[in-house]
Amino acid sequence: MARESDTALDAALFGRAVRLLRGERGWSQELLAEKADLNRTYVGEVERGDVVPSILTAAKLADAFGVRLSIVMARCESLARPREYTHF
C-alpha cells in the first residue's frame, strides 16, 4: 500500500506533467478543462497536486492532449528522475 507521502509526490508529479503538456500547447486551464470535459477549478487542483485524479480522469486529460495516458505517465517518470550534472 502506498504511503500518503508517496501519493502526494505522485499527485505533484502528475500535476507538473499536466501543466507542462498544457504549457507546450499554449493552452489555458479553461481550454484544457473544456477539451477534457472537466471543471477549470479541478484542472488547477490537479496541476497543483492537490488532488489525485482517478484513472478515468487522467485518461480524459491525456485524450484532451491527443496522447495516450502512458505518455503522460512517462513524463511523470522523467520529472521524478534527478538530473545528473557533470562538472568539468
PyMOL Python script that loads the backbone (N, CA, C, O; Angstrom):
from pymol import cmd

cmd.read_pdbstr("""\
ATOM      1  N   MET A   1       0.847  -1.184   0.000  1.00  0.00           N
ATOM      2  CA  MET A   1       0.000   0.000   0.000  1.00  0.00           C
ATOM      3  C   MET A   1       0.889   1.243   0.000  1.00  0.00           C
ATOM      4  O   MET A   1       1.898   1.285   0.705  1.00  0.00           O
ATOM      5  N   ALA A   2       0.525   2.231  -0.772  1.00  0.00           N
ATOM      6  CA  ALA A   2       1.316   3.462  -0.891  1.00  0.00           C
ATOM      7  C   ALA A   2       1.170   4.304   0.369  1.00  0.00           C
ATOM      8  O   ALA A   2       0.084   4.418   0.937  1.00  0.00           O
ATOM      9  N   ARG A   3       2.281   4.888   0.792  1.00  0.00           N
ATOM     10  CA  ARG A   3       2.237   5.826   1.911  1.00  0.00           C
ATOM     11  C   ARG A   3       1.635   7.134   1.413  1.00  0.00           C
ATOM     12  O   ARG A   3       1.665   7.431   0.219  1.00  0.00           O
ATOM     13  N   GLU A   4       1.085   7.913   2.349  1.00  0.00           N
ATOM     14  CA  GLU A   4       0.472   9.192   1.970  1.00  0.00           C
ATOM     15  C   GLU A   4       1.486  10.109   1.297  1.00  0.00           C
ATOM     16  O   GLU A   4       1.145  10.816   0.349  1.00  0.00           O
ATOM     17  N   SER A   5       2.738  10.105   1.777  1.00  0.00           N
ATOM     18  CA  SER A   5       3.756  10.967   1.169  1.00  0.00           C
ATOM     19  C   SER A   5       4.060  10.535  -0.258  1.00  0.00           C
ATOM     20  O   SER A   5       4.342  11.376  -1.111  1.00  0.00           O
ATOM     21  N   ASP A   6       4.003   9.202  -0.534  1.00  0.00           N
ATOM     22  CA  ASP A   6       4.205   8.723  -1.898  1.00  0.00           C
ATOM     23  C   ASP A   6       3.078   9.202  -2.803  1.00  0.00           C
ATOM     24  O   ASP A   6       3.321   9.614  -3.938  1.00  0.00           O
ATOM     25  N   THR A   7       1.855   9.148  -2.306  1.00  0.00           N
ATOM     26  CA  THR A   7       0.704   9.592  -3.083  1.00  0.00           C
ATOM     27  C   THR A   7       0.795  11.084  -3.366  1.00  0.00           C
ATOM     28  O   THR A   7       0.490  11.531  -4.472  1.00  0.00           O
ATOM     29  N   ALA A   8       1.212  11.851  -2.371  1.00  0.00           N
ATOM     30  CA  ALA A   8       1.353  13.298  -2.566  1.00  0.00           C
ATOM     31  C   ALA A   8       2.411  13.586  -3.618  1.00  0.00           C
ATOM     32  O   ALA A   8       2.234  14.470  -4.456  1.00  0.00           O
ATOM     33  N   LEU A   9       3.511  12.841  -3.576  1.00  0.00           N
ATOM     34  CA  LEU A   9       4.567  13.030  -4.562  1.00  0.00           C
ATOM     35  C   LEU A   9       4.055  12.687  -5.952  1.00  0.00           C
ATOM     36  O   LEU A   9       4.309  13.418  -6.909  1.00  0.00           O
ATOM     37  N   ASP A  10       3.338  11.582  -6.066  1.00  0.00           N
ATOM     38  CA  ASP A  10       2.802  11.180  -7.358  1.00  0.00           C
ATOM     39  C   ASP A  10       1.802  12.202  -7.880  1.00  0.00           C
ATOM     40  O   ASP A  10       1.795  12.510  -9.072  1.00  0.00           O
ATOM     41  N   ALA A  11       0.961  12.729  -7.002  1.00  0.00           N
ATOM     42  CA  ALA A  11      -0.012  13.744  -7.414  1.00  0.00           C
ATOM     43  C   ALA A  11       0.706  14.996  -7.895  1.00  0.00           C
ATOM     44  O   ALA A  11       0.297  15.609  -8.881  1.00  0.00           O
ATOM     45  N   ALA A  12       1.772  15.375  -7.205  1.00  0.00           N
ATOM     46  CA  ALA A  12       2.531  16.564  -7.606  1.00  0.00           C
ATOM     47  C   ALA A  12       3.204  16.347  -8.953  1.00  0.00           C
ATOM     48  O   ALA A  12       3.207  17.246  -9.794  1.00  0.00           O
ATOM     49  N   LEU A  13       3.774  15.164  -9.168  1.00  0.00           N
ATOM     50  CA  LEU A  13       4.429  14.871 -10.448  1.00  0.00           C
ATOM     51  C   LEU A  13       3.420  14.844 -11.586  1.00  0.00           C
ATOM     52  O   LEU A  13       3.676  15.381 -12.664  1.00  0.00           O
ATOM     53  N   PHE A  14       2.275  14.221 -11.346  1.00  0.00           N
ATOM     54  CA  PHE A  14       1.249  14.177 -12.383  1.00  0.00           C
ATOM     55  C   PHE A  14       0.794  15.594 -12.714  1.00  0.00           C
ATOM     56  O   PHE A  14       0.623  15.943 -13.882  1.00  0.00           O
ATOM     57  N   GLY A  15       0.602  16.396 -11.689  1.00  0.00           N
ATOM     58  CA  GLY A  15       0.196  17.785 -11.905  1.00  0.00           C
ATOM     59  C   GLY A  15       1.221  18.572 -12.701  1.00  0.00           C
ATOM     60  O   GLY A  15       0.866  19.344 -13.593  1.00  0.00           O
ATOM     61  N   ARG A  16       2.502  18.377 -12.378  1.00  0.00           N
ATOM     62  CA  ARG A  16       3.559  19.064 -13.139  1.00  0.00           C
ATOM     63  C   ARG A  16       3.548  18.619 -14.594  1.00  0.00           C
ATOM     64  O   ARG A  16       3.720  19.437 -15.498  1.00  0.00           O
ATOM     65  N   ALA A  17       3.344  17.320 -14.822  1.00  0.00           N
ATOM     66  CA  ALA A  17       3.314  16.810 -16.196  1.00  0.00           C
ATOM     67  C   ALA A  17       2.151  17.427 -16.967  1.00  0.00           C
ATOM     68  O   ALA A  17       2.312  17.819 -18.123  1.00  0.00           O
ATOM     69  N   VAL A  18       0.987  17.515 -16.337  1.00  0.00           N
ATOM     70  CA  VAL A  18      -0.182  18.115 -16.982  1.00  0.00           C
ATOM     71  C   VAL A  18       0.094  19.585 -17.290  1.00  0.00           C
ATOM     72  O   VAL A  18      -0.210  20.059 -18.385  1.00  0.00           O
ATOM     73  N   ARG A  19       0.665  20.303 -16.332  1.00  0.00           N
ATOM     74  CA  ARG A  19       0.963  21.723 -16.541  1.00  0.00           C
ATOM     75  C   ARG A  19       1.955  21.909 -17.695  1.00  0.00           C
ATOM     76  O   ARG A  19       1.792  22.811 -18.517  1.00  0.00           O
ATOM     77  N   LEU A  20       2.983  21.054 -17.753  1.00  0.00           N
ATOM     78  CA  LEU A  20       3.965  21.156 -18.837  1.00  0.00           C
ATOM     79  C   LEU A  20       3.331  20.873 -20.197  1.00  0.00           C
ATOM     80  O   LEU A  20       3.566  21.602 -21.161  1.00  0.00           O
ATOM     81  N   LEU A  21       2.532  19.819 -20.272  1.00  0.00           N
ATOM     82  CA  LEU A  21       1.870  19.488 -21.539  1.00  0.00           C
ATOM     83  C   LEU A  21       0.940  20.619 -21.976  1.00  0.00           C
ATOM     84  O   LEU A  21       0.876  20.961 -23.156  1.00  0.00           O
ATOM     85  N   ARG A  22       0.229  21.187 -21.025  1.00  0.00           N
ATOM     86  CA  ARG A  22      -0.675  22.303 -21.345  1.00  0.00           C
ATOM     87  C   ARG A  22       0.128  23.508 -21.823  1.00  0.00           C
ATOM     88  O   ARG A  22      -0.238  24.161 -22.800  1.00  0.00           O
ATOM     89  N   GLY A  23       1.215  23.793 -21.132  1.00  0.00           N
ATOM     90  CA  GLY A  23       2.059  24.926 -21.499  1.00  0.00           C
ATOM     91  C   GLY A  23       2.692  24.767 -22.871  1.00  0.00           C
ATOM     92  O   GLY A  23       2.807  25.735 -23.623  1.00  0.00           O
ATOM     93  N   GLU A  24       3.106  23.538 -23.199  1.00  0.00           N
ATOM     94  CA  GLU A  24       3.698  23.280 -24.513  1.00  0.00           C
ATOM     95  C   GLU A  24       2.722  23.583 -25.639  1.00  0.00           C
ATOM     96  O   GLU A  24       3.123  23.924 -26.751  1.00  0.00           O
ATOM     97  N   ARG A  25       1.451  23.456 -25.339  1.00  0.00           N
ATOM     98  CA  ARG A  25       0.427  23.706 -26.352  1.00  0.00           C
ATOM     99  C   ARG A  25      -0.082  25.144 -26.318  1.00  0.00           C
ATOM    100  O   ARG A  25      -0.842  25.560 -27.192  1.00  0.00           O
ATOM    101  N   GLY A  26       0.338  25.898 -25.310  1.00  0.00           N
ATOM    102  CA  GLY A  26      -0.120  27.276 -25.178  1.00  0.00           C
ATOM    103  C   GLY A  26      -1.573  27.377 -24.758  1.00  0.00           C
ATOM    104  O   GLY A  26      -2.242  28.365 -25.058  1.00  0.00           O
ATOM    105  N   TRP A  27      -2.064  26.360 -24.065  1.00  0.00           N
ATOM    106  CA  TRP A  27      -3.463  26.325 -23.658  1.00  0.00           C
ATOM    107  C   TRP A  27      -3.643  26.943 -22.283  1.00  0.00           C
ATOM    108  O   TRP A  27      -2.749  26.890 -21.439  1.00  0.00           O
ATOM    109  N   SER A  28      -4.799  27.523 -22.074  1.00  0.00           N
ATOM    110  CA  SER A  28      -5.195  27.973 -20.741  1.00  0.00           C
ATOM    111  C   SER A  28      -5.790  26.779 -19.995  1.00  0.00           C
ATOM    112  O   SER A  28      -6.113  25.754 -20.597  1.00  0.00           O
ATOM    113  N   GLN A  29      -5.928  26.925 -18.688  1.00  0.00           N
ATOM    114  CA  GLN A  29      -6.613  25.882 -17.922  1.00  0.00           C
ATOM    115  C   GLN A  29      -8.053  25.741 -18.398  1.00  0.00           C
ATOM    116  O   GLN A  29      -8.601  24.639 -18.429  1.00  0.00           O
ATOM    117  N   GLU A  30      -8.654  26.852 -18.765  1.00  0.00           N
ATOM    118  CA  GLU A  30     -10.033  26.824 -19.240  1.00  0.00           C
ATOM    119  C   GLU A  30     -10.169  25.967 -20.496  1.00  0.00           C
ATOM    120  O   GLU A  30     -11.102  25.174 -20.619  1.00  0.00           O
ATOM    121  N   LEU A  31      -9.225  26.135 -21.429  1.00  0.00           N
ATOM    122  CA  LEU A  31      -9.290  25.369 -22.672  1.00  0.00           C
ATOM    123  C   LEU A  31      -9.070  23.886 -22.404  1.00  0.00           C
ATOM    124  O   LEU A  31      -9.780  23.047 -22.958  1.00  0.00           O
ATOM    125  N   LEU A  32      -8.096  23.554 -21.561  1.00  0.00           N
ATOM    126  CA  LEU A  32      -7.871  22.148 -21.226  1.00  0.00           C
ATOM    127  C   LEU A  32      -9.104  21.561 -20.559  1.00  0.00           C
ATOM    128  O   LEU A  32      -9.518  20.449 -20.885  1.00  0.00           O
ATOM    129  N   ALA A  33      -9.690  22.296 -19.631  1.00  0.00           N
ATOM    130  CA  ALA A  33     -10.887  21.818 -18.943  1.00  0.00           C
ATOM    131  C   ALA A  33     -12.010  21.543 -19.937  1.00  0.00           C
ATOM    132  O   ALA A  33     -12.705  20.532 -19.836  1.00  0.00           O
ATOM    133  N   GLU A  34     -12.181  22.444 -20.891  1.00  0.00           N
ATOM    134  CA  GLU A  34     -13.223  22.262 -21.906  1.00  0.00           C
ATOM    135  C   GLU A  34     -12.947  21.016 -22.744  1.00  0.00           C
ATOM    136  O   GLU A  34     -13.849  20.210 -22.976  1.00  0.00           O
ATOM    137  N   LYS A  35     -11.701  20.855 -23.197  1.00  0.00           N
ATOM    138  CA  LYS A  35     -11.352  19.714 -24.038  1.00  0.00           C
ATOM    139  C   LYS A  35     -11.478  18.388 -23.290  1.00  0.00           C
ATOM    140  O   LYS A  35     -11.808  17.364 -23.887  1.00  0.00           O
ATOM    141  N   ALA A  36     -11.211  18.408 -21.968  1.00  0.00           N
ATOM    142  CA  ALA A  36     -11.268  17.186 -21.164  1.00  0.00           C
ATOM    143  C   ALA A  36     -12.628  16.993 -20.496  1.00  0.00           C
ATOM    144  O   ALA A  36     -12.838  16.002 -19.796  1.00  0.00           O
ATOM    145  N   ASP A  37     -13.552  17.934 -20.708  1.00  0.00           N
ATOM    146  CA  ASP A  37     -14.868  17.904 -20.079  1.00  0.00           C
ATOM    147  C   ASP A  37     -14.744  17.852 -18.554  1.00  0.00           C
ATOM    148  O   ASP A  37     -15.378  17.036 -17.884  1.00  0.00           O
ATOM    149  N   LEU A  38     -13.902  18.754 -18.029  1.00  0.00           N
ATOM    150  CA  LEU A  38     -13.688  18.868 -16.593  1.00  0.00           C
ATOM    151  C   LEU A  38     -13.904  20.320 -16.175  1.00  0.00           C
ATOM    152  O   LEU A  38     -13.958  21.217 -17.017  1.00  0.00           O
ATOM    153  N   ASN A  39     -14.025  20.537 -14.892  1.00  0.00           N
ATOM    154  CA  ASN A  39     -14.145  21.877 -14.342  1.00  0.00           C
ATOM    155  C   ASN A  39     -12.766  22.531 -14.306  1.00  0.00           C
ATOM    156  O   ASN A  39     -11.786  21.867 -13.969  1.00  0.00           O
ATOM    157  N   ARG A  40     -12.668  23.816 -14.644  1.00  0.00           N
ATOM    158  CA  ARG A  40     -11.386  24.505 -14.639  1.00  0.00           C
ATOM    159  C   ARG A  40     -10.741  24.499 -13.263  1.00  0.00           C
ATOM    160  O   ARG A  40      -9.523  24.363 -13.148  1.00  0.00           O
ATOM    161  N   THR A  41     -11.539  24.644 -12.228  1.00  0.00           N
ATOM    162  CA  THR A  41     -11.009  24.617 -10.870  1.00  0.00           C
ATOM    163  C   THR A  41     -10.357  23.275 -10.575  1.00  0.00           C
ATOM    164  O   THR A  41      -9.308  23.215  -9.934  1.00  0.00           O
ATOM    165  N   TYR A  42     -10.980  22.200 -11.044  1.00  0.00           N
ATOM    166  CA  TYR A  42     -10.426  20.863 -10.826  1.00  0.00           C
ATOM    167  C   TYR A  42      -9.101  20.703 -11.565  1.00  0.00           C
ATOM    168  O   TYR A  42      -8.164  20.112 -11.027  1.00  0.00           O
ATOM    169  N   VAL A  43      -9.009  21.216 -12.781  1.00  0.00           N
ATOM    170  CA  VAL A  43      -7.750  21.157 -13.536  1.00  0.00           C
ATOM    171  C   VAL A  43      -6.652  21.866 -12.747  1.00  0.00           C
ATOM    172  O   VAL A  43      -5.527  21.373 -12.677  1.00  0.00           O
ATOM    173  N   GLY A  44      -6.963  23.006 -12.159  1.00  0.00           N
ATOM    174  CA  GLY A  44      -5.991  23.718 -11.329  1.00  0.00           C
ATOM    175  C   GLY A  44      -5.558  22.898 -10.126  1.00  0.00           C
ATOM    176  O   GLY A  44      -4.380  22.887  -9.767  1.00  0.00           O
ATOM    177  N   GLU A  45      -6.509  22.211  -9.501  1.00  0.00           N
ATOM    178  CA  GLU A  45      -6.178  21.358  -8.357  1.00  0.00           C
ATOM    179  C   GLU A  45      -5.269  20.206  -8.777  1.00  0.00           C
ATOM    180  O   GLU A  45      -4.345  19.842  -8.049  1.00  0.00           O
ATOM    181  N   VAL A  46      -5.532  19.633  -9.952  1.00  0.00           N
ATOM    182  CA  VAL A  46      -4.676  18.563 -10.475  1.00  0.00           C
ATOM    183  C   VAL A  46      -3.272  19.103 -10.701  1.00  0.00           C
ATOM    184  O   VAL A  46      -2.294  18.487 -10.278  1.00  0.00           O
ATOM    185  N   GLU A  47      -3.166  20.246 -11.361  1.00  0.00           N
ATOM    186  CA  GLU A  47      -1.858  20.817 -11.672  1.00  0.00           C
ATOM    187  C   GLU A  47      -1.059  21.161 -10.414  1.00  0.00           C
ATOM    188  O   GLU A  47       0.168  21.066 -10.416  1.00  0.00           O
ATOM    189  N   ARG A  48      -1.734  21.553  -9.358  1.00  0.00           N
ATOM    190  CA  ARG A  48      -1.040  21.876  -8.098  1.00  0.00           C
ATOM    191  C   ARG A  48      -0.732  20.625  -7.279  1.00  0.00           C
ATOM    192  O   ARG A  48      -0.008  20.698  -6.286  1.00  0.00           O
ATOM    193  N   GLY A  49      -1.272  19.488  -7.684  1.00  0.00           N
ATOM    194  CA  GLY A  49      -1.065  18.260  -6.925  1.00  0.00           C
ATOM    195  C   GLY A  49      -1.943  18.168  -5.695  1.00  0.00           C
ATOM    196  O   GLY A  49      -1.664  17.394  -4.780  1.00  0.00           O
ATOM    197  N   ASP A  50      -3.012  18.964  -5.673  1.00  0.00           N
ATOM    198  CA  ASP A  50      -3.921  18.969  -4.529  1.00  0.00           C
ATOM    199  C   ASP A  50      -4.855  17.767  -4.524  1.00  0.00           C
ATOM    200  O   ASP A  50      -5.364  17.381  -3.472  1.00  0.00           O
ATOM    201  N   VAL A  51      -5.082  17.178  -5.686  1.00  0.00           N
ATOM    202  CA  VAL A  51      -5.967  16.018  -5.807  1.00  0.00           C
ATOM    203  C   VAL A  51      -5.262  14.932  -6.613  1.00  0.00           C
ATOM    204  O   VAL A  51      -4.371  15.205  -7.417  1.00  0.00           O
ATOM    205  N   VAL A  52      -5.683  13.705  -6.376  1.00  0.00           N
ATOM    206  CA  VAL A  52      -5.201  12.568  -7.160  1.00  0.00           C
ATOM    207  C   VAL A  52      -6.342  12.184  -8.097  1.00  0.00           C
ATOM    208  O   VAL A  52      -7.358  11.655  -7.647  1.00  0.00           O
ATOM    209  N   PRO A  53      -6.184  12.444  -9.400  1.00  0.00           N
ATOM    210  CA  PRO A  53      -7.282  12.131 -10.317  1.00  0.00           C
ATOM    211  C   PRO A  53      -7.462  10.624 -10.465  1.00  0.00           C
ATOM    212  O   PRO A  53      -6.508   9.854 -10.358  1.00  0.00           O
ATOM    213  N   SER A  54      -8.698  10.225 -10.711  1.00  0.00           N
ATOM    214  CA  SER A  54      -8.958   8.812 -10.994  1.00  0.00           C
ATOM    215  C   SER A  54      -8.299   8.451 -12.319  1.00  0.00           C
ATOM    216  O   SER A  54      -7.907   9.330 -13.087  1.00  0.00           O
ATOM    217  N   ILE A  55      -8.181   7.173 -12.576  1.00  0.00           N
ATOM    218  CA  ILE A  55      -7.592   6.725 -13.840  1.00  0.00           C
ATOM    219  C   ILE A  55      -8.438   7.213 -15.017  1.00  0.00           C
ATOM    220  O   ILE A  55      -7.897   7.530 -16.077  1.00  0.00           O
ATOM    221  N   LEU A  56      -9.737   7.275 -14.844  1.00  0.00           N
ATOM    222  CA  LEU A  56     -10.608   7.756 -15.922  1.00  0.00           C
ATOM    223  C   LEU A  56     -10.384   9.245 -16.190  1.00  0.00           C
ATOM    224  O   LEU A  56     -10.362   9.676 -17.342  1.00  0.00           O
ATOM    225  N   THR A  57     -10.220  10.022 -15.127  1.00  0.00           N
ATOM    226  CA  THR A  57      -9.958  11.451 -15.297  1.00  0.00           C
ATOM    227  C   THR A  57      -8.585  11.677 -15.913  1.00  0.00           C
ATOM    228  O   THR A  57      -8.422  12.542 -16.773  1.00  0.00           O
ATOM    229  N   ALA A  58      -7.597  10.900 -15.474  1.00  0.00           N
ATOM    230  CA  ALA A  58      -6.254  11.010 -16.058  1.00  0.00           C
ATOM    231  C   ALA A  58      -6.306  10.690 -17.549  1.00  0.00           C
ATOM    232  O   ALA A  58      -5.636  11.341 -18.351  1.00  0.00           O
ATOM    233  N   ALA A  59      -7.099   9.688 -17.917  1.00  0.00           N
ATOM    234  CA  ALA A  59      -7.242   9.329 -19.331  1.00  0.00           C
ATOM    235  C   ALA A  59      -7.947  10.443 -20.106  1.00  0.00           C
ATOM    236  O   ALA A  59      -7.604  10.695 -21.261  1.00  0.00           O
ATOM    237  N   LYS A  60      -8.919  11.110 -19.496  1.00  0.00           N
ATOM    238  CA  LYS A  60      -9.595  12.232 -20.156  1.00  0.00           C
ATOM    239  C   LYS A  60      -8.612  13.364 -20.434  1.00  0.00           C
ATOM    240  O   LYS A  60      -8.659  13.993 -21.491  1.00  0.00           O
ATOM    241  N   LEU A  61      -7.726  13.615 -19.479  1.00  0.00           N
ATOM    242  CA  LEU A  61      -6.721  14.659 -19.676  1.00  0.00           C
ATOM    243  C   LEU A  61      -5.772  14.277 -20.808  1.00  0.00           C
ATOM    244  O   LEU A  61      -5.459  15.100 -21.668  1.00  0.00           O
ATOM    245  N   ALA A  62      -5.317  13.032 -20.804  1.00  0.00           N
ATOM    246  CA  ALA A  62      -4.425  12.572 -21.878  1.00  0.00           C
ATOM    247  C   ALA A  62      -5.118  12.680 -23.231  1.00  0.00           C
ATOM    248  O   ALA A  62      -4.522  13.145 -24.203  1.00  0.00           O
ATOM    249  N   ASP A  63      -6.377  12.252 -23.293  1.00  0.00           N
ATOM    250  CA  ASP A  63      -7.137  12.343 -24.551  1.00  0.00           C
ATOM    251  C   ASP A  63      -7.249  13.791 -25.018  1.00  0.00           C
ATOM    252  O   ASP A  63      -7.154  14.073 -26.212  1.00  0.00           O
ATOM    253  N   ALA A  64      -7.452  14.703 -24.078  1.00  0.00           N
ATOM    254  CA  ALA A  64      -7.552  16.119 -24.437  1.00  0.00           C
ATOM    255  C   ALA A  64      -6.262  16.599 -25.093  1.00  0.00           C
ATOM    256  O   ALA A  64      -6.296  17.429 -26.001  1.00  0.00           O
ATOM    257  N   PHE A  65      -5.119  16.076 -24.631  1.00  0.00           N
ATOM    258  CA  PHE A  65      -3.826  16.433 -25.223  1.00  0.00           C
ATOM    259  C   PHE A  65      -3.557  15.685 -26.524  1.00  0.00           C
ATOM    260  O   PHE A  65      -2.626  16.016 -27.259  1.00  0.00           O
ATOM    261  N   GLY A  66      -4.378  14.675 -26.803  1.00  0.00           N
ATOM    262  CA  GLY A  66      -4.169  13.884 -28.016  1.00  0.00           C
ATOM    263  C   GLY A  66      -3.044  12.874 -27.876  1.00  0.00           C
ATOM    264  O   GLY A  66      -2.424  12.482 -28.864  1.00  0.00           O
ATOM    265  N   VAL A  67      -2.781  12.451 -26.634  1.00  0.00           N
ATOM    266  CA  VAL A  67      -1.741  11.453 -26.390  1.00  0.00           C
ATOM    267  C   VAL A  67      -2.318  10.327 -25.540  1.00  0.00           C
ATOM    268  O   VAL A  67      -3.385  10.460 -24.940  1.00  0.00           O
ATOM    269  N   ARG A  68      -1.587   9.217 -25.503  1.00  0.00           N
ATOM    270  CA  ARG A  68      -2.001   8.113 -24.640  1.00  0.00           C
ATOM    271  C   ARG A  68      -1.607   8.431 -23.207  1.00  0.00           C
ATOM    272  O   ARG A  68      -0.671   9.192 -22.961  1.00  0.00           O
ATOM    273  N   LEU A  69      -2.324   7.847 -22.275  1.00  0.00           N
ATOM    274  CA  LEU A  69      -2.028   8.062 -20.865  1.00  0.00           C
ATOM    275  C   LEU A  69      -0.599   7.636 -20.541  1.00  0.00           C
ATOM    276  O   LEU A  69       0.037   8.225 -19.667  1.00  0.00           O
ATOM    277  N   SER A  70      -0.094   6.629 -21.227  1.00  0.00           N
ATOM    278  CA  SER A  70       1.282   6.177 -20.978  1.00  0.00           C
ATOM    279  C   SER A  70       2.294   7.287 -21.269  1.00  0.00           C
ATOM    280  O   SER A  70       3.355   7.331 -20.646  1.00  0.00           O
ATOM    281  N   ILE A  71       1.981   8.171 -22.196  1.00  0.00           N
ATOM    282  CA  ILE A  71       2.870   9.297 -22.499  1.00  0.00           C
ATOM    283  C   ILE A  71       2.906  10.268 -21.317  1.00  0.00           C
ATOM    284  O   ILE A  71       3.970  10.763 -20.945  1.00  0.00           O
ATOM    285  N   VAL A  72       1.751  10.531 -20.738  1.00  0.00           N
ATOM    286  CA  VAL A  72       1.697  11.421 -19.573  1.00  0.00           C
ATOM    287  C   VAL A  72       2.455  10.787 -18.408  1.00  0.00           C
ATOM    288  O   VAL A  72       3.188  11.471 -17.693  1.00  0.00           O
ATOM    289  N   MET A  73       2.278   9.480 -18.221  1.00  0.00           N
ATOM    290  CA  MET A  73       2.972   8.792 -17.136  1.00  0.00           C
ATOM    291  C   MET A  73       4.479   8.778 -17.369  1.00  0.00           C
ATOM    292  O   MET A  73       5.252   8.898 -16.419  1.00  0.00           O
ATOM    293  N   ALA A  74       4.898   8.634 -18.613  1.00  0.00           N
ATOM    294  CA  ALA A  74       6.331   8.682 -18.927  1.00  0.00           C
ATOM    295  C   ALA A  74       6.894  10.057 -18.592  1.00  0.00           C
ATOM    296  O   ALA A  74       8.029  10.168 -18.129  1.00  0.00           O
ATOM    297  N   ARG A  75       6.110  11.100 -18.822  1.00  0.00           N
ATOM    298  CA  ARG A  75       6.547  12.450 -18.464  1.00  0.00           C
ATOM    299  C   ARG A  75       6.715  12.544 -16.946  1.00  0.00           C
ATOM    300  O   ARG A  75       7.659  13.167 -16.461  1.00  0.00           O
ATOM    301  N   CYS A  76       5.803  11.927 -16.201  1.00  0.00           N
ATOM    302  CA  CYS A  76       5.927  11.914 -14.737  1.00  0.00           C
ATOM    303  C   CYS A  76       7.224  11.243 -14.315  1.00  0.00           C
ATOM    304  O   CYS A  76       7.934  11.741 -13.441  1.00  0.00           O
ATOM    305  N   GLU A  77       7.530  10.112 -14.939  1.00  0.00           N
ATOM    306  CA  GLU A  77       8.758   9.392 -14.605  1.00  0.00           C
ATOM    307  C   GLU A  77       9.987  10.236 -14.905  1.00  0.00           C
ATOM    308  O   GLU A  77      10.938  10.247 -14.123  1.00  0.00           O
ATOM    309  N   SER A  78       9.977  10.937 -16.023  1.00  0.00           N
ATOM    310  CA  SER A  78      11.142  11.760 -16.363  1.00  0.00           C
ATOM    311  C   SER A  78      11.294  12.924 -15.382  1.00  0.00           C
ATOM    312  O   SER A  78      12.414  13.340 -15.088  1.00  0.00           O
ATOM    313  N   LEU A  79      10.192  13.444 -14.881  1.00  0.00           N
ATOM    314  CA  LEU A  79      10.254  14.521 -13.891  1.00  0.00           C
ATOM    315  C   LEU A  79      10.744  14.009 -12.539  1.00  0.00           C
ATOM    316  O   LEU A  79      11.345  14.756 -11.766  1.00  0.00           O
ATOM    317  N   ALA A  80      10.485  12.734 -12.258  1.00  0.00           N
ATOM    318  CA  ALA A  80      10.869  12.154 -10.970  1.00  0.00           C
ATOM    319  C   ALA A  80      12.353  11.845 -10.895  1.00  0.00           C
ATOM    320  O   ALA A  80      12.923  11.805  -9.804  1.00  0.00           O
ATOM    321  N   ARG A  81      12.986  11.626 -12.037  1.00  0.00           N
ATOM    322  CA  ARG A  81      14.412  11.288 -12.042  1.00  0.00           C
ATOM    323  C   ARG A  81      15.248  12.526 -11.765  1.00  0.00           C
ATOM    324  O   ARG A  81      15.072  13.562 -12.406  1.00  0.00           O
ATOM    325  N   PRO A  82      16.160  12.410 -10.804  1.00  0.00           N
ATOM    326  CA  PRO A  82      17.055  13.556 -10.579  1.00  0.00           C
ATOM    327  C   PRO A  82      17.997  13.718 -11.763  1.00  0.00           C
ATOM    328  O   PRO A  82      18.476  12.743 -12.341  1.00  0.00           O
ATOM    329  N   ARG A  83      18.239  14.937 -12.094  1.00  0.00           N
ATOM    330  CA  ARG A  83      19.152  15.216 -13.211  1.00  0.00           C
ATOM    331  C   ARG A  83      20.585  15.043 -12.733  1.00  0.00           C
ATOM    332  O   ARG A  83      20.950  15.425 -11.621  1.00  0.00           O
ATOM    333  N   GLU A  84      21.374  14.457 -13.608  1.00  0.00           N
ATOM    334  CA  GLU A  84      22.787  14.285 -13.292  1.00  0.00           C
ATOM    335  C   GLU A  84      23.570  15.359 -14.028  1.00  0.00           C
ATOM    336  O   GLU A  84      23.403  15.564 -15.230  1.00  0.00           O
ATOM    337  N   TYR A  85      24.410  16.026 -13.293  1.00  0.00           N
ATOM    338  CA  TYR A  85      25.223  17.078 -13.879  1.00  0.00           C
ATOM    339  C   TYR A  85      26.679  16.644 -13.856  1.00  0.00           C
ATOM    340  O   TYR A  85      27.157  16.070 -12.878  1.00  0.00           O
ATOM    341  N   THR A  86      27.358  16.922 -14.921  1.00  0.00           N
ATOM    342  CA  THR A  86      28.778  16.626 -15.000  1.00  0.00           C
ATOM    343  C   THR A  86      29.537  17.928 -14.822  1.00  0.00           C
ATOM    344  O   THR A  86      29.307  18.898 -15.545  1.00  0.00           O
ATOM    345  N   HIS A  87      30.427  17.941 -13.869  1.00  0.00           N
ATOM    346  CA  HIS A  87      31.242  19.136 -13.616  1.00  0.00           C
ATOM    347  C   HIS A  87      32.610  18.925 -14.224  1.00  0.00           C
ATOM    348  O   HIS A  87      33.238  17.890 -14.001  1.00  0.00           O
ATOM    349  N   PHE A  88      33.070  19.878 -14.976  1.00  0.00           N
ATOM    350  CA  PHE A  88      34.388  19.778 -15.613  1.00  0.00           C
ATOM    351  C   PHE A  88      35.376  20.636 -14.881  1.00  0.00           C
ATOM    352  O   PHE A  88      36.545  20.691 -15.260  1.00  0.00           O
TER     353      PHE A  88
END
""", "prot")
cmd.dss("prot")
cmd.show_as("cartoon", "prot")
cmd.util.cbc("prot")
cmd.orient("prot")
